[in-house]
Amino acid sequence: MTTILTSEQIAHKIRRIAYQIYEANIHQEKIILAGIERNGYIFAEKLHEELSRICPIPVILCSVKVNKTNVLAPVTTSLPVEEYTNQSVVLVDDVLSSGATLIYGVKHFLEVPLKQLKTAVLVNRNHKKFPIKADFKGLSLSTSLQEHIEVSFEGEPHAYLQ
Ligand SMILES: O=P(O)(O)OC[C@H]1O[C@H](OP(=O)(O)OP(=O)(O)O)[C@H](O)[C@@H]1O
C-alpha cells in the first residue's frame, strides 16, 4: 500500500479546487455542489466547508446516487430537480477511473437546462473508457489497471494505491 496523498496534501488540494470553483462561478448567483455517494459526497462536503470561508456566493450541497454496478439504473439526487434547473452545478467525485460513474452522473444533470456544469475529482486516473474529463482535479496519476486507488476521509484523510 502506497500513500499518494497525505491529509495535509488533501487539505491543500481541497483549498485549491475550492478557489478554482469560486473563480469559475464568480458571476453566478448560486452554486450547486453535487457529490456522488459515498466518497464524492464527503469530498463535496469538504469543498463546501472551504467555499463557505472564501466565497460570498451561496453554495448548496446535493448528494447524488449513481448505481456503480448498474450505471443505467436511475440516478437520484437529494435536491428536487427544480432546485438545480437553470443553475450552475459542479459534479464532484473522489476518483475518476473509467469515467463511467462521472459520465452517467453528468447525463442525469443534462436532462434539465443548466447555466453551467463542471466536474471536480480528487484523483484523476488514466484508464478512461468514456469521453469525460474533470475540469478541476487534485492529483493526476498514471496507474496500471490492476492497481486500486482508495480515498479515506475517516480520521486522518488520505489516498492510497494498492
Ligand atoms: O470512473 P469509474 O471507473 O466509474 O470509477 C470511479 C468510481 O469508483 C470509486 O467508487 P467504488 O467503485 O470504489 O465504489 P464506492 O462508492 O463503494 O467507493 C470512486 O468512488 C468513483 O465513484
The ligand as an ORCA input file, in Angstrom:
! r2SCAN-3c Opt
* xyz 0 1
  O     -14.544      6.154    -13.120
  P     -15.120      4.884    -12.560
  O     -14.475      3.657    -13.172
  O     -16.594      4.836    -12.621
  O     -14.675      4.799    -11.055
  C     -14.864      5.865    -10.179
  C     -15.687      5.446     -9.015
  O     -15.034      4.340     -8.368
  C     -14.985      4.576     -6.968
  O     -16.095      4.029     -6.369
  P     -16.146      2.471     -5.994
  O     -16.437      1.668     -7.206
  O     -14.880      2.111     -5.271
  O     -17.400      2.420     -5.071
  P     -17.635      3.106     -3.635
  O     -18.719      4.108     -3.864
  O     -18.050      1.984     -2.770
  O     -16.339      3.762     -3.192
  C     -14.998      6.078     -6.825
  O     -15.584      6.463     -5.602
  C     -15.755      6.581     -8.027
  O     -17.109      6.891     -7.744
*
